[in-house]
Amino acid sequence: MRDSTAPLNLLILCTGNSARSILGEAIANRDGGGRMAAWSAGSFPKGQVHPQAIALLARLGYPTEGLRSKSWDEFTGEGAPAFDAVITVCDNAAGETCPVWLGHPVRAHWGIPDPAAAIGDEAAVAQAFEDAYRTLKGRIDKLARLPLESLDPPSLKHALEQIARNDAAATA
């Protein structure tokens, strides 16, 4: 069982760490009610956060200072947080061989279309970011409503997978 006094440590992964994983990090840190601590990273980070992600978060009142595109290598060495869960939000990152994480976290996949790859006019791209935000917000809100303090690793993994499954079924 997890230490019930510590927040649930999440690492949200995507290949480029410029949009979806950044949104997830910001949502979990603000809306997790102090019960979650989140970081994001990428296997091949773009090196900058997508301007639409920053604009959307700022418009919705999320802190954006300190958000940056970074490699997952930052979280593999001494001094890195011990994660309870690693959540991939893009299909490419889900299929990659991840480093060994401190804390032996559970892994789950929450596939979300990449808004940074959206094609179309400015309104279409903005809508793609809104859609990714709404999906992540809904899933993180569901996670935050769980008894995080009492979830053992298998229960946490099941809950993370169930959130994605239920969300996918609801939108099908």
URNORTA-V287242 format. One record per backbone hydrogen bond with DSSP energy under -1.0 kcal/mol. NH is the residue of the N-H (numbers start at 1). CO is the residue of the C=O. If there is no record, write none. Layout:
BEGIN
nh=NH co=CO
nh=NH co=CO
END
This chain:
BEGIN
nh=6 co=3
nh=8 co=35
nh=10 co=37
nh=11 co=85
nh=12 co=39
nh=13 co=87
nh=14 co=41
nh=23 co=19
nh=24 co=20
nh=25 co=21
nh=26 co=22
nh=27 co=23
nh=28 co=24
nh=29 co=25
nh=30 co=26
nh=31 co=27
nh=32 co=28
nh=35 co=32
nh=37 co=8
nh=39 co=10
nh=41 co=12
nh=42 co=70
nh=44 co=15
nh=46 co=16
nh=50 co=18
nh=54 co=50
nh=55 co=51
nh=56 co=52
nh=57 co=53
nh=58 co=54
nh=59 co=55
nh=60 co=56
nh=61 co=58
nh=62 co=57
nh=67 co=64
nh=72 co=42
nh=74 co=71
nh=75 co=72
nh=76 co=73
nh=80 co=77
nh=83 co=102
nh=84 co=9
nh=85 co=9
nh=86 co=106
nh=87 co=11
nh=88 co=108
nh=89 co=13
nh=94 co=90
nh=95 co=91
nh=104 co=101
nh=106 co=84
nh=108 co=86
nh=110 co=88
nh=112 co=89
nh=117 co=114
nh=118 co=115
nh=125 co=121
nh=126 co=122
nh=127 co=123
nh=128 co=124
nh=129 co=125
nh=130 co=126
nh=131 co=127
nh=132 co=128
nh=133 co=129
nh=134 co=130
nh=135 co=131
nh=136 co=132
nh=137 co=133
nh=138 co=134
nh=139 co=135
nh=140 co=136
nh=141 co=137
nh=142 co=138
nh=143 co=139
nh=144 co=140
nh=145 co=141
nh=146 co=143
nh=148 co=146
nh=150 co=147
nh=156 co=152
nh=157 co=153
nh=158 co=154
nh=159 co=155
nh=160 co=156
nh=161 co=157
nh=162 co=158
nh=163 co=159
nh=164 co=160
nh=165 co=161
nh=166 co=162
nh=167 co=163
nh=168 co=164
nh=169 co=165
nh=170 co=166
nh=171 co=167
END
